[in-house]
Amino acid sequence: MKKVTLPFKTIILSDIHLGSPYCQIEKVNKFLKHSSARKIILNGDIIDGWSLKRQGGWKPDYMKFIRILLKRIEQKGVEVIYARGNHDDILECFIPVTFGGLRVVEEHIHQGRKGKYLVIHGDIFDSVTQNTKWISVLGDVGYQLLMAMNRLYNRYRSWRGKEYYSLSKKIKSKVKQAVSFISDFETEVEKLARKRGCHGVMCGHIHTPDNKMIGDIHYLNSGDWVESNTALVEHFDGSFEILEYDEFCRRLEAQEKEIKKNKVSSRTYSPTRETATDWDMADFEIVVDEEL
């Protein structure tokens, strides 16, 4: 079956954690399969080497993710950037390196409409990750234990007819040290962006999606695909948005209904210059992918 995709100028994903038992790979694959962009930025912790080393196991859905990416790389004019994180730190041995249309880097400068954006995972501002890796690994084990408890708790809530509730997000919002860590992290990232002469910064690492101004620096955090299930997208008018997976699915469904209503071709849907928000979008075709 062929499905329409939603177009963006740039898609930024981070903290997918392939290898973690709590990676929501099915949602990631659906998002990538039903979206299109001229540039895709993978901002660290895409592969969770720590979890793979402890638990092993490479799921078929992980290979599907790789195949979708390879298909994007093969498309003419599509650029894919992979900035290394701390869970995929093995890449440090190879960067910078280019494989066809894929560039693996330590950091990247993205040219936005209002200026340059520093793209960096953000682990360099985490003193525990940088200086005492064993504590960071232990913390990761604790986080996964919390996720296991969260899963059991939400099965109970579902049985009671209640909506999903995130224990880890609640803890981060209430525990003083966690709130302080996030605040310090954002401050350090903002300082580096300013030092590099950038208008903004795009990061991940702390699993806390955000889109805000810190002084005159535009701070963007793409979140994660363990709990938040968010992507950072740049629209054709140059604006940025934190797009939640559920909202993406609602928009996709609405687009499919619109296409059926207007009897647009089932293969492609091309916005006109009158309906597009940017001249670039007028030549950007929303391609329908076949099943992978």
Secondary structure as UniProt FT lines:
FT   STRAND          6..13
FT   TURN            21..22
FT   HELIX           25..33
FT   STRAND          35..43
FT   HELIX           49..55
FT   HELIX           60..74
FT   TURN            76..77
FT   STRAND          79..83
FT   TURN            87..88
FT   HELIX           89..93
FT   STRAND          97..99
FT   TURN            100..101
FT   STRAND          102..105
FT   STRAND          108..111
FT   STRAND          116..119
FT   HELIX           123..125
FT   HELIX           127..131
FT   HELIX           133..159
FT   TURN            160..161
FT   HELIX           167..174
FT   HELIX           176..195
FT   TURN            196..197
FT   STRAND          200..203
FT   STRAND          210..214
FT   TURN            215..216
FT   STRAND          217..221
FT   TURN            225..228
FT   STRAND          230..234
FT   TURN            236..237
FT   STRAND          240..244
FT   HELIX           245..262
FT   STRAND          268..269
FT   TURN            273..275
FT   HELIX           279..282
FT   STRAND          286..287
//
